[in-house]
């Protein structure tokens, strides 16, 4: 049975994305319902030019790096960049364009501009190393990259070894406009005839590493970017034009792109972007700009509550969204006691683009993830795919107006989609009242402070050190971070095993892969527990960590 809809006309000249959509027999069932959009739709136009047309031109759109930009200024800026991309750098509709930057207005402008030019955008984490970037570039056959000039080194090295990446252009993320792309854009007109992309043309590739560390690309249409705003942001957050968003998730994550760019821009609101979104920096921005909606992990909310005890004024926050890691009931309860407002827990995934189950104002419970958004359905299933009785633990399955589409990966696609339902890799139960409760991840991902970390990738980095014989990585419970990366390491004969060696191994991992993935705890051991066939028994290591 196929759930693949009839695709509409495409505005892409480069058909790579549409050519690499999943096979027809393993698509999720898309229930678009009330989410209707024109046949030709460019999401970036809807989030910028269209907002100016609606009268928001003088409203603040983006705050960051010491500057405030209105919707008119943002629209003109993105149109200039789009003209430069098209005229000077040869970006064709459908080309994949990688963007590498910390969270700042320039990254948002580049994303919007590339999308207006009809490109398929790949936003990437600034912490990614050359090897990680190379995997993404090769898988998506990326031809162009836009990079904050402060982060060029790793990307330049990746470009040298790539047979796909031909053009790397630097932009100034500090808002001084003193880089190649900025100088080129400043010579261009503020009007741009955006590419008439189809509503089901791919606009965004969201990369997720999964359990192996090998990147998987999730494919999201132009309409999908608007759906997540018209669903979650409208229904749960009730976003208004006077809202000010702040948060910690990187724009390279679909959670961050939605919460800090798509949601505010869809409703004429503002986003305050922080390159270093530490809790103290977020507190400063909340106080300075009277931010009203915050997206971050429970770890940061703990720090915020301590700051409130010390006199910080966070009373402007009307909505605090917690995601990225499990929200402990005590943190929820303390937040309610201090603010009188709920912490809105929810769950989303890169495959589903954003949150699909959430608590609501007036309907929020400690230790509970909530109920599906309007237009979404969720259920808990057993090994055979049948729905389980209420109260029983099983796999979470969800369907709605968006769904998983892995690029050129039919094996993983068939693992994620079952009979039209998306299997998120989470273990849940549904209580008698229909509310969903998170129990655990079931796919081997370590979830630490909102970051998804693949254990095998960390193991590979450790094993590249000449004195490491073997190792196993697990996610150890941590009250502050949810989990931490814990590495159990067997060293070669004669090697040191003290604190100094632990630090050497941690630094080695930081140099090999993105630094946030490094093992915060290293346990030296003489041997690892294994089955008779030689498979490492990681569950026994977890028992020791508990």
N, C-alpha and C positions, 0 to 999 in steps of 0.2 A: 504493500500500500504506500502511495506517495502522498506527502503533505506539502510538497513543493508547490507554491502558487505560480500562476502564470505571471512572469515578469513583464513589466512594462518597458517602454522604449528607454534606451540608454543615451546619455550624453557623452559617454566615454569614447575616445578615439582608440586608446590603448585598452584592449578588452581583457587584459590579464586577470583582473579581479573577478569579472563575471565568468571567465573561463575556468576559474579555480574555485567556484562555489561547490558545496558538497553535492554528491550524487542525489538525484531526485528521490531515491527511496529511503534516505535517512535524514530528511529535513524535520525540524520540529513543526508541530502544528501551530500556525500563527493565527491568533484570534484577534483580528484588528478591531472589530466592533465599532466603537465610537471614534476610533482614531483614523480619521479620514483626511487625506492631504491631496493636493493637486498632483496630477500625473508627472509634471515636471516640478522639481523641488530642489533648491539649493539651501541646505541648512544654514550655511554661513550668512547668506543674504537675509534669511529670516531673523537671525540673531543680531544683525547690525543695521543694514540699510532699511529693512522693514521697520525696525524700531524707531528710526529717525522719521520715517513716513508716518508713524503712529503718534508723533509728537514728543518723543523722548530725547530729541537731539541734544538738549541742554542738560539732561540728567547725567549724573555721574555714572559711568560704566565700570571703569577700572581704577583702582588705587594701588600704587606700588612703586617702589624705588624712588620715593620722594615726589611723585607726580600724580595728579588726578586727571583722568581723561573722560570727557563726555562721550555720549554715543555718537555725536557728529564727528568728534575728533577720532574716535576709534574707527568709524566707518571710512573716513578719508584715509587714515593710516593704512588700513587693510586693503583699500582699493589701490593705493599707490604700490604697495608690495605686490599685489596680484598682477598689476601691470608689468612690474619688473620681472616677476617669475615667468610671465607669458612671453614678453618681448625680448628680454635679455638673457634668460636662462633656459628657454626652450621647454618649459613645463607644458606637457600635453595632457588633456583630460584623460584620466585613468592612470597616469604615471603615479608610482608610489613615491611620496616625499617624506623623508624622515626628519623629525624635529628633535633637537637635543638642547635642553635648557632647564634650569631650575624654574620654579614658579615665579613668573613675572609677566607684566603686561605684554612685553615683546613676544613671548612664547604664544600667548593667546592671539596676538595680532598675526603672527606667522601661520598659526593653525587656521584661522579664519580666512586669511588670504589664499593659502594653498587650496582650501576647500572651495573658495569662490572660483579658483582656476580649474576646478574639476578634478584636482588630484585626490588620491587616496592617501590620507595622512597616517603616519606611524609616529606617534609621540613616544619618546624614550626617556628613561630615567637618567639624570645626570651622573649617577654613580656607576653606570655600566662601563665595563672595561672593553678593550679592543676585541677580545674573543667573543664576548657576548653580543657586541654590536655587529660583528661579522656574521654571526648566525642569523640575526634578524635581517640584515641586508641581503644575504644570500637567499633566505627563504622567501622573502617578499619581492626579490629582484628589484631592489630600490635603486632608482636612477639619480635622484637628487636628495641632498641633505641640507637643511638650514640649521646652523649651529651657533649658539652663544659663543662669542669669541673666546671666552674664558675656559671653554671646554673642548677646544679644537683638537688637542693632541691625540687623544684616544681615537677619535673619529677619523682624523687624517691617516693614522696608521691603518685603520680598517679599510679606508678607501684605497690605499696603495695595493692591498692584496685582493681587492674585489674586482670581479669581471663585470659587475653591474653598476656600481656607484661611480658615476662619471663627474658629477658636479657637487662640490661642497662649498657652500656660501656662508660666510660669517655674518651675524647680526649682533648689535650691541644691546645686551640685556639690561644695561644700567640706565637706559633711557637717554643717553647722550647722543644717540644716532651717529656714532662715529665708527662705522664698520662698513664693509663693502655693500651689503644688502641695503643698509639704511641710506647710504649716499646715492645708490642707484634709485631707490624708491623716491627720494626727495625730488628727483627730476621728473617724476611721472605725474599725470593728472589724477585728480581725486575722484574721477568717474571711471567706473570699470563695468563693462558688460559681462556679468558673471556667466559662467558656463551653465547652460540649462541642463543640469543633471536630472536623471530620472529619480523619482522618490525611492525606488529600490536599486539605485546605483550604490555601490559600496563607497562610503565616505571615510571610513575609519577602520584601521586594523589595530585591534588591541591585543598585544602579545602577553601571554601568560606562560610560565615555565612548567607548570604541572609538577609531577613527582619526579621526573627524570632530569630536569634542568634543560631539556631541549625545548626551544620556544615553539609554542603553538599560537597561531594567529586567528583571532576571532574577527569575523567580518560583520560590520555594522553599516546599515543603510542610512541615507540622509534622513528618511522618515524616523528611523530609530532614535536619532539624536533629539528629535522633537517629542517623540512619544514619552521618553523618560521624564521630560519636563512636564508635559501635559498630564502625566500619570502621577508620579510620586510628588513632584514639587508643587503641583496644583492641589492634589487631593490631601496630602499629609501636611505639607508645610504652609499651604495657602499663601504662596509668595505674593507680596505686594511690591509696588515700584519703590517704596521707601525703605525696603529691606536692604541690609548690608551684610554680605556673606564673608565669613572668614573660616579658615580651616588649615589642616596640616597635610592632607593627602596630596601626593604629587599629581600634577596635571597629566603626567604620563599614564596614570592609572585611570581607568574609566570612572571610578568612584570620584576621583578628584576633578576630572574634566567635567563631569556632570555637576557636582556640587559647587564648584568654584568658577565655572564658565557658562555651561549651558543653562543651568537653572536661573542664575541672576539675569543673564542677557535675554532669556526668553520672556521675562516679565518686566523689563525696564528697571531692574534693581541694580545694585552695585556689588562688586567683589573687591575685597582687599587682599592682595596677593603677597605672600611672604616667601622669600627665597629660603630663609631658615625659619621654619615654622615651629620653633620650640615653644613650649607652654609660656615662658616669660614673654616671648615676642608676640604670641597671640593675645595674651592678657593686655599688653601695651596697645595693640591695635584695637581690641575691643573697647578699651577705655577711650582711646583717642577718637575713633570714628563711630562710636556707639553702635557697634555691630549687633545685629539682631539674630543672625542664624549662624551656628557654628557646626562644622563637620570635623570631628577628630575621634581618636580612640580613647577608651576608658582611662588609659595611663595619663593622658593629658588632663582629663577632667579631674582626676585626683589632685594634680598639681594646682589646678584652678581653684579647687575648694580650699586648699591650704592658703592660697593667695587671698581668697575672700576673708579668711580668718585674720589675715594680716592687713586688711583694709582695702583690698582691690575692689573696685566697683564694676561688677559684671551684670548689673541689673538691666542693662539694655537688651541682653540676650532673651529672646522669646522662644527660641527653638534651639535645642542642643541635640545634635544627631550623633549617635554612637554607632560605629561600625568598624570593621577591620579586625576585631577580636571580640571574644565573648565579653558581654557586659555583666560583671558580677552584681548580684542583687544588692549587696551592701553599698556599692558605689551608687547605684540607682537611688536607693533609699536616702543616702546622705545628700545627694544632689537635690532631691525633692524637699528634704528638710531645710536645706540652706536657701533654696531659690523659690520654692513653691511651684516649680514647673517640672514636668517630667523630662527624663533623658529618653529620647526616642531611639530605642534599639531597632535594628532592622538587619536584613540580610540581602545581599546582592552578589553578583559574580561578574567577572569580565565577560563571560559567555552571554550573560543576560543583560549586560551593559551597565545596569545599576540596580538599585534596591527594588525588590518585588514583594517582600513580606515586611511589614512594619507595624510598630505601635502607632497610636494616634494620640493627639491631645484629647484628654477626657476618656481615653481607652488605652491606658498604658499600665503594664503590670511588671513588677520586678521578676527577673529570671525568665521572662517570656519575650520571644521575638516578635509576636504579634499575629496579624492576619494578612492574607494576600491583598494587594491593591485591587481596586476595581478594574476589571478586565483581565485579571490574572486568576488562575486556579492553582492550588497546591494540594498534594496529598502525600501520605507516607506509605511506602510500598515495601513488600518483602522481596526475597531473592527471586521469586517467580514473576515479579512485576505486578502482582495483585495488591490492591489497597488493603492495608492492615487495619484492624479494629483500633478505635481510639485508645490512647494510653500505651500503645506498643511502640517500641523503638524500631525504626526502619530507615530506608533511604528516602530523602526528600526528592519529590518530583514536582515540577512546576511547568506551566505553559501559560502563554499570554500573547500580547501583541509583538513581543520580541522573542528571540530564541537563539540557541547556539548554532553558529555556522563556522566550523573550522575550515580554514583555507587549505585546500589540497591535502587533506588528512582524513580519508574516509574511515580508517580504522578507529581513530579517536572519536570521530563523529558518531560512529555507531555505538561506541561506549557511552557517550554523553546523552544521546537521544534514543529513547525507547518508546516505540509506538506513539511518536509525536510529543512525548513528554521529555523535558530536560532534567537530567539527573545531575544535581549540583555537586555531588561528592560529600554531602553532609548527612549526618545521622540526626534525625529529629523524632519527636513524638508530637501527636496532636491530641490535646486534651478533650474532655467531653463537651466543652463549650466551643470547640473549633479553633482554639488558639494553638500556635505552633511554638515548640520549645526546643532549642538547640541542645544537642547532646555532645557531639564530637565531629571532627573531620574524619572522613574514612578513606582518604586518598593519599595519605603519607605526607601531606604538606605540613610544614611547621608554620604556625601563625604567631608572629612575634611583633608586638606593637603596631599591628596593622599591615605588616609586610608578609607576603607569602614567600616562604623560603623552601626550596627543594633540597631535602637532605642529601640525595645522591650527588648533587652538584657540589655541595660543601665537602663531601667525602672525596670527590675527585680532586678538588683543590688541595686537600690535606695530603692525599696520596702522591701528589706531585712533588712533595718535599722529600729529599733523598733519604732522610732518616726515619721516615714513617713506613712501617711494615704493613699494617692494615688498620682500618678504623671503621667505626659505625657512628652515624649521627642520628640523634633523636631529638624530639621536642620535649624538653623538661618543663614541668609546671613552674610558673613564676607569677607571684601575686601582682607584680607591677606590669609585666609585659604580656601576660597570658601564657606564653611559652617563651623559652629561650633555646637557642641552638646549643646542644650539649654534645660534645664529641668524645667518644671513647676510643683511645688511641693505643695501639701496640707499636712500640718503637723497635728499631733494629738493635741487635746486640751491641752493647757499649754506648748507646746514645743516652744523653741526659734525659731526666724525666721530672725535673723540678719546675718551679715557677718561671725561671728564665726561659726554659724550652717552651713552656706553654705560651709565653708572650711571643716567642719567635714564630711558633706555628700560627698564632692569631694574626700576626703581621703578614705572614706568608699568604694566608687566605685573603686578607684584605687587598693584597697586591694582585691576586689572581682573579678574583671576581668582585662584584659589588661589595663594598665594605660592610653594609648592613647585614650581610649574610654570615659574617664570621662567627665562630663558636665562642660564646661568652663564657662557657665553662668547658674545660678540658680535663678529662679523667684519664690518667695513665693506667694501663692494666697490662697484665702478662698475657692474657688471651681473651678472646671474645666468645660469648656463648653461641654455640652453633648446633644445628640439627645434624643427624648422622650423614646427611647428604652435603653438609658443609655450608648450608644457608645460615646467615647470621640471624639470631633470635633477638630482634630489636625490642620486642615486648618485655624481655627479661631485663634489658637495660633500663627501660622505662619503669619497671617495678623497683629497681634499685634507686631511681631518681625520685620516686614518689615520697 
